[in-house]
Amino acid sequence: MKEIIKSFIDLLYPKPATCYVCGKKGQGVLCPSCTGAVAFIEGRTCLRCGKGLSEHYEGSYCPDCAASQYAFAGAFACFDYAETGKQLLHRLKYEGEKGIAPVLAKWMHERIKQEQLQVQAVVPVPMHESKLAARGYNQSQLIAETLGRLMRVPVADCLLRNRETKEQFGLDKLQRILNIDGAFSIKFGYNVDKYQCVLLVDDIYTTGSTANECSRALLKAGAKKVYVIAAASGSNT
């Protein structure tokens, strides 16, 4: 009964939103100060993967894209995977703060509008069932659900992670490629070839290994073109 009364009081008198980063109350789930501390990508970006390029870097493609061929047509990200942005993603993935997902989705929606992309579906990068059972949710799925509503396109949860892979963090480029090679396929019953263009959604873009393998699976199943959007990307210049 006490829990019922508490729930009723919380409904009538909701607590002010608390900033997920600094803990300040009453200024939204991300206060203006912490929003300003996010290292949003500005200036020159890699023409293929969307990573920010440093001022001294002379190329138009980041080192990864200059040395590799990818199955996706292009990728974009909102901020560098550093400091406040890194804290946000850590809280979303490992501390159960699922309310961060809609914030990231709104930023990603603005980024997509800048590129004027026309897609028929958004596709979240999947987790293996064992990891999903342990965490209880897929952060990319949560982001994709809000992003799909904002873009007014369906969310096609069509990718399957065939086997459990190691965390990509800490692996070099070759290890990442081998770790993820052949790890994705299309779930039974999904008709992917009806989509001219799909948007693959992930939380972090690093070397592009995961995005590439997912894109390969989607294209093999009949999708005509794949773009990638991530909340954050790691810098390599």
C-alpha positions as a printed Julia matrix, in Angstrom:
237×3 Matrix{Float64}:
  0.0     0.0     0.0
  2.85    2.39    0.81
  4.29    1.83   -2.68
  0.91    2.58   -4.27
  0.58    5.81   -2.26
  4.15    6.79   -3.17
  3.47    6.18   -6.86
  0.29    8.29   -6.65
  2.16   11.16   -4.96
  4.95   10.97   -7.55
  2.31   11.19  -10.28
  0.69   14.27   -8.72
  3.96   15.93   -7.74
  6.68   14.7   -10.1
 10.25   15.32   -9.05
 12.14   17.9   -11.14
 14.3    16.4   -13.85
 17.87   15.74  -12.77
 20.83   16.22  -15.09
 22.3    12.83  -15.96
 25.84   14.19  -15.85
 26.19   16.64  -12.96
 23.06   15.84  -10.93
 21.58   19.34  -10.91
 17.81   19.33  -10.44
 15.18   21.31  -12.25
 17.16   22.01  -15.44
 16.16   19.03  -17.56
 17.77   15.63  -18.09
 20.84   17.44  -19.4
 21.46   20.9   -17.99
 22.65   23.77  -20.21
 26.13   23.66  -18.71
 26.63   19.96  -19.45
 25.05   20.3   -22.89
 27.6    23.0   -23.65
 30.39   20.67  -22.53
 29.52   18.03  -25.14
 32.14   18.12  -27.91
 29.75   18.4   -30.86
 31.46   17.8   -34.19
 31.96   21.04  -36.09
 34.14   22.09  -38.98
 35.65   19.62  -41.41
 34.6    15.99  -41.26
 35.68   12.84  -43.07
 33.72   12.61  -46.32
 33.01    8.93  -45.72
 32.51    8.29  -42.01
 31.75   11.77  -40.64
 34.49   11.86  -38.01
 35.78   15.29  -37.15
 39.11   16.11  -38.8
 41.72   18.1   -36.9
 42.93   21.42  -38.28
 46.4    20.13  -39.12
 45.11   17.06  -40.99
 45.3    17.68  -44.74
 43.25   14.79  -46.17
 39.52   14.74  -46.89
 39.21   11.18  -45.58
 40.3    10.0   -42.13
 43.12    7.42  -42.01
 40.69    4.5   -41.58
 38.58    5.49  -44.58
 41.62    6.31  -46.7
 42.93    2.77  -46.15
 39.66    0.8   -46.31
 36.58    0.15  -48.41
 33.22    0.09  -46.63
 29.86   -1.32  -47.66
 27.86    1.65  -46.34
 27.4     4.77  -48.45
 28.26    7.2   -45.68
 28.25    7.71  -41.92
 27.56   10.61  -39.59
 27.96   11.34  -35.88
 26.97   14.1   -33.49
 29.87   14.46  -31.07
 33.36   13.2   -30.26
 33.58   10.24  -27.92
 35.22   12.23  -25.13
 34.52   13.75  -21.7
 30.84   14.69  -21.24
 29.64   12.8   -24.33
 31.52    9.74  -23.17
 29.9    10.03  -19.73
 26.45   10.15  -21.3
 27.01    6.98  -23.3
 28.49    5.18  -20.31
 25.46    6.03  -18.18
 23.12    4.88  -20.94
 24.91    1.58  -21.57
 26.1     0.54  -18.13
 24.12    2.46  -15.52
 20.57    1.93  -16.77
 19.88    5.59  -17.58
 17.59    4.86  -20.52
 16.22    8.4   -20.51
 19.42    9.5   -22.25
 18.43    7.63  -25.43
 15.74   10.15  -26.53
 18.19   13.03  -26.01
 20.73   11.36  -28.29
 18.03   10.51  -30.82
 17.0    14.17  -31.08
 20.58   15.23  -31.74
 20.92   12.49  -34.34
 17.68   13.58  -35.99
 19.05   17.11  -36.35
 22.22   15.71  -37.88
 20.22   13.66  -40.39
 18.16   16.72  -41.35
 21.38   18.59  -42.11
 22.33   15.86  -44.59
 18.79   15.76  -46.06
 18.82   11.96  -46.12
 15.71   10.17  -47.35
 15.44    6.7   -45.83
 12.65    4.14  -45.64
 13.59    2.52  -42.33
 15.96    2.78  -39.38
 17.78   -0.36  -38.28
 19.42   -0.69  -34.84
 22.71   -2.52  -34.45
 21.75   -5.67  -32.5
 23.19   -7.16  -29.32
 23.76  -10.85  -28.78
 20.95  -12.45  -26.82
 23.2   -13.28  -23.85
 24.36   -9.67  -23.48
 20.82   -8.41  -24.03
 19.57  -10.68  -21.23
 22.28   -9.39  -18.89
 21.73   -5.69  -19.63
 17.98   -5.85  -20.16
 17.9    -3.52  -23.16
 19.75   -2.6   -26.33
 20.77    1.06  -26.24
 20.85    1.26  -30.04
 17.29   -0.06  -30.16
 16.13    2.6   -27.67
 17.75    5.34  -29.74
 16.31    3.92  -32.98
 12.76    3.85  -31.58
 12.78    7.58  -30.84
 14.63    8.39  -34.04
 12.1     6.43  -36.1
  9.24    8.41  -34.57
 10.99   11.71  -35.22
 11.74   10.75  -38.83
  8.31    9.13  -39.29
  9.77    5.92  -40.68
  9.48    2.36  -39.34
 12.07    0.75  -37.09
 13.15   -2.52  -38.71
 14.73   -4.66  -35.99
 15.87   -7.07  -38.68
 19.51   -7.74  -37.83
 20.6   -10.74  -35.78
 23.9   -11.05  -33.96
 24.83  -14.65  -34.68
 27.46  -15.05  -32.01
 28.76  -13.26  -28.97
 31.75  -11.08  -29.76
 34.34   -9.4   -27.59
 33.97   -5.75  -26.7
 35.51   -3.75  -29.55
 37.04   -1.3   -27.09
 40.76   -1.95  -26.69
 41.13   -3.95  -29.91
 43.24   -2.71  -32.79
 41.76   -2.34  -36.27
 42.6    -5.86  -37.48
 41.35   -7.43  -34.25
 38.1    -5.5   -34.59
 37.59   -6.76  -38.14
 38.28  -10.39  -37.19
 36.17  -10.11  -34.05
 33.09   -8.98  -35.95
 33.57  -10.86  -39.24
 30.38  -12.72  -40.2
 28.72  -11.86  -36.89
 25.47  -10.51  -38.38
 22.63  -11.87  -40.49
 19.0   -11.02  -41.25
 16.25  -12.41  -39.04
 13.93  -14.92  -40.66
 10.85  -13.37  -42.23
 12.2    -9.86  -42.83
 11.82   -8.51  -46.37
 14.73   -6.09  -46.51
 14.75   -5.69  -50.3
 11.68   -3.46  -50.13
 13.88   -0.67  -48.73
 15.71    1.57  -51.18
 17.72    3.15  -48.38
 18.07    2.25  -44.69
 19.68    4.07  -41.8
 21.79    1.93  -39.46
 21.75    3.25  -35.88
 24.5     2.75  -33.31
 25.71    4.54  -30.2
 29.41    4.77  -31.09
 31.35    4.67  -34.36
 35.05    3.87  -34.01
 36.81    2.13  -36.92
 33.64    1.25  -38.82
 34.04   -2.54  -38.46
 30.62   -3.12  -36.87
 28.84   -0.71  -39.21
 30.49   -2.36  -42.2
 29.5    -5.9   -41.23
 25.91   -4.85  -40.52
 25.77   -3.0   -43.85
 27.09   -6.03  -45.7
 24.31   -8.18  -44.23
 21.65   -5.61  -45.16
 22.92   -5.19  -48.73
 23.23   -8.94  -49.2
 19.58   -9.28  -48.15
 18.46   -6.76  -50.76
 18.7    -3.27  -49.29
 19.86   -0.89  -52.01
 21.85    1.56  -49.89
 22.86    1.9   -46.24
 23.8     5.01  -44.3
 25.04    5.02  -40.71
 24.27    7.4   -37.86
 25.95    7.24  -34.46
 25.72    9.46  -31.41
 29.5     9.61  -31.05
 32.6     8.81  -33.02
 36.2     8.36  -32.0
 38.72   10.8   -33.44
 41.81    9.48  -35.28
 43.45   12.63  -36.67
